Amino acid sequence: MDPTGRWFGRGEPGYEEARRATVWNARVPDRYPDLVVQATSVAYVQAAVRHAGAHGMRIGVRSGGHSWAANHVRDGGLLLDVSGLDRLEVDRVSMTATVGPGRKGHEMCAALAAEDLFFPAGHCRGVAMGGYLLQGGYGWNGRVLGPACESVLGIDVVTADGAIVHADAENNSELFWAARGAGPGFFGVVTRFHVRVYERPAVCGFSLYAYPIELLEDVYRWAHAIGPDVDRRVEMQILMSASFAALGIDRPAIVIASPVFADSEEEARAALALLETCPVRDRALIAVPYAPAQLPDWYDAVMHAYPDEHRYATDNMWTSAPVDDLLPGLKSIADTLPPAPSHVLWLNWGPSPRRQDMAYSVEDNTYIALYGVWSDAADDGRYADWARSHMAAMAPHASGIQLADENLGQRPARFASDTAMLRLDRARADYDPDNRFHSWMGRP
């Protein structure tokens, strides 16, 4: 193999450290590939893929390791870690950039900000661009700029035969189509993304409200009702948790934390004004109609809900169901909340504009996700099934899921339209006829 990389066979020194390093979730699965390869060059990626082909090994690919379910870690085969491919190059004139799959989104945002540029990177520190862009990418100002995969202009890919090809709207167009939404079921190794970048919004701010959990029905009825009217520059994120220590709230509560991106503070305040209309506004524990912020501040705030070195189990749903259908499930979730920082996310996302033609093809007006978060392995039996069981109970009201918070190994669910899935299968048969790359968990 090319010298710019390392490989570890199962049972050899360094293997377990390399395997565990591919998973950010402290709940590392009991799945053991035969070989872990850490690639730091495209040539090494090609050599690893060819090695897998020569030895009949299937391949899982990891860029940043923030897959809660660790889809990339499988029994047997080859686990290809491309986190070392993290080069970023920015062209201010063409408003484009090229970025390796291992580049962390928050690092990319910081580099772009130095040039007054912006990209809708993921909300959590540590999320790398590879898996994030492949699964869609719900990031900062995403309701305006769309899922981040819509900003992908082209990709450089190592295919199942070890060749390196470029794919865009004119070249290998089916591979390009599949890469924007296939997520962990993509049948190739993207070594570089070509993306569109944007002018940095002049103003970044937020509003913050907190309500006692006893007002659940009032808050969610109101949130559901105003959903279509929420300014698309506002990310209305509603979190429900047993406590919010960072806010000084030591009781179960509902927090509405809403970033806004605008051209002026006046526009930002106007965009957030609708959030002052909650019918129980006078009973708020905290009420901040507007405050300025910077993206690093938001990253700090978000990571209170997603701390390092914790154990995670997640699940999610898209829905446009009537609020009366959703409330029983939300109340059941509230009654069974594990200790913080476990939480519920409700996001008013749609109605969305018409999307580009790409594998990403399922979204809806409201996104609901559950995040079980705990630190002690002894509590796995108490908390590991909390998210899955509640999402399974609410599944009759779901139109699908998003891959960012997938739990397909435990609960298979729809993440692409029927037409898109058929097209994905055809593209896989063309580009990976020997099924070299793992598909989604829960599916052959």
C-alpha angles and dihedrals in degrees: 000000000000109000095235096087144044135234132198125196119211111273094020126116112279095018098110093044090051092047094049092045089066092065123068092187108088086219093084109187122243092244121120126198117205092234135023115200123192107200124195099172138043090241090058091050089053092048091050093050092048090048089053091050093049092051099039093247126154118225135228118188128211128187106165107351098233092127100121091209094042092229089179095062109083137160111266127354128065128315109205115202111198097171088116091066095084108133117144124196122179128200107197092185096057093032090233137118139191117220135180120235093247097058110113114237095229089052091051091050091052092050092048093046089060086065095040090254132129142201128187094247123170123287097238127071112244098033106134123217098241103069091027095059095039093056095046105268122239104204147146113324088001094146087065101033096034128227106334093246087072087067093056110107099178145340139218109222138186104217129210093273092054095255121137115228137169119232129193138132092300103030124056085345096176090055089050091048091052095046091063100072109357092101115176090359094065113128102220142040115261108212097177137015123208107209142176116242129200142215110273111255110254093227131035116183143141148209124222131198131168127194133184111260089240086075092059096121094048093048098046094043089054094044091051092048096051095041097104091048100051109117108252090232087066124079102205101199116179115195125190119193142149090253143348106217094177089061095043092250112138098176135068108286147158116238123194107202113177126182116203130196118198146148094249141012089247090057091046093053091047092050091053096044093094090066089067090068099078107134091228094046090125090062096053117134089208128015123182109162092187140355132163120248142167127229093254088057090055092049089053091051095047094052091062085073095044108040123181122253094030133122118249138195118174143175136169150184142207114219146169093182121139113270091243088063093050101044098074090055093045091051091050089050091050091050092054102039112150116222118290139305084046106100151162123242122205114183125186097217111154172104084066129199121250109289131221119265102272142123089266099091112141125081136124144189097279132034121201121184133173123210119193107198126180139146108215120076088210088071095058091102091053100046111017095087099039096096096041096047095051094045089048089053091051095042094104087068095047128099091194144297138267121241096230090079099024125158097180095144090061100028119019111212141165114276100157134036118267090250092050092049091053090049091048090053091050092049091049090052089052100044101029107027093162092052090240095161122063116251124217116305111260090038129077 
